[in-house]
């Protein structure tokens, strides 16, 4: 498994970001809040890939996507929130206009 070449893609039809590795799908489910904000709801890594950095690679890819596209995120998923605590430099893409209580 090579995470370096693994690309996170936006599957807008299913409202999720996807990462395919070794034929297995890992996702972050999202909900658009407005034209510039996505609420990240749930992260799911294939059980056979857990503990190998796949979830972190997926979250990082989503945050890079948000940054590139001028989007903000609302981190409702506990895994995403934990990632943001470990990588405070990504706070720049977290929306201050919404709180968890808004959902």
C-alpha positions in Angstrom: 0.0 0.0 0.0 1.4 3.4 -1.0 -0.3 6.4 0.5 2.0 8.8 -1.3 0.2 8.2 -4.6 -3.3 7.8 -3.1 -5.7 10.6 -4.2 -8.7 11.8 -2.3 -11.7 12.5 -4.6 -15.0 14.3 -4.1 -18.0 12.1 -4.9 -20.6 14.9 -4.9 -23.4 12.6 -5.9 -22.9 10.6 -2.6 -21.8 13.6 -0.6 -18.5 12.0 0.4 -14.8 12.2 -0.1 -13.3 8.9 -1.2 -10.0 7.2 -1.0 -9.5 3.8 -2.7 -6.5 1.7 -1.7 -5.9 -1.9 -2.6 -9.5 -2.1 -3.9 -11.0 -0.9 -0.6 -12.9 2.3 -0.1 -12.5 4.7 2.8 -14.7 7.8 3.1 -15.6 11.0 4.8 -19.3 11.7 4.6 -20.2 15.4 4.3 -23.2 17.7 4.1 -23.0 21.1 2.4 -24.0 23.8 4.8 -23.8 26.7 2.3 -21.9 27.5 -0.9 -18.6 27.8 1.0 -18.9 25.4 3.9 -19.0 21.6 4.3 -19.9 19.8 7.5 -17.7 16.7 7.9 -20.0 14.1 9.5 -18.3 10.7 9.5 -15.1 9.0 8.7 -15.0 5.4 7.7 -11.8 3.4 7.0 -12.0 -0.2 5.7 -11.3 -2.4 8.8 -8.4 -4.1 7.0 -6.7 -0.7 6.5 -7.1 0.7 10.1 -4.0 1.7 12.0 -2.0 2.3 8.8 -2.5 6.1 8.5 -5.3 5.8 6.0 -7.7 7.9 8.0 -5.2 10.6 8.6 -4.3 10.7 4.9 -8.0 10.9 4.0 -8.6 13.8 6.4 -5.5 15.6 5.2 -6.7 15.2 1.6 -10.1 16.7 2.5 -8.5 19.6 4.2 -6.2 20.2 1.2 -9.3 20.1 -1.0 -11.1 22.7 1.2 -8.1 24.9 1.2 -7.5 24.8 -2.6 -11.2 25.5 -3.2 -11.7 28.3 -0.7 -14.0 26.2 1.4 -14.5 26.1 5.2 -15.4 23.0 7.2 -17.4 22.2 10.3 -15.7 19.2 12.0 -18.6 17.2 13.4 -16.8 13.9 13.0 -14.8 13.0 16.1 -11.9 11.6 14.0 -11.6 14.9 12.0 -11.8 16.9 15.3 -9.0 14.8 16.8 -6.9 15.3 13.6 -7.3 19.0 13.8 -6.2 19.0 17.4 -3.0 17.2 16.4 -2.5 19.6 13.4 -3.5 23.1 14.5 -2.2 24.7 11.3 -5.3 23.4 9.6 -7.6 25.6 11.8 -7.5 28.0 9.0 -10.1 26.0 7.1 -12.4 25.6 10.1 -15.5 27.8 9.9 -16.1 30.1 12.8 -19.6 30.9 11.5 -21.1 27.6 12.7 -20.8 25.6 15.9 -21.7 22.0 16.6 -24.8 23.3 18.4 -26.1 24.5 15.0 -26.5 20.9 13.8 
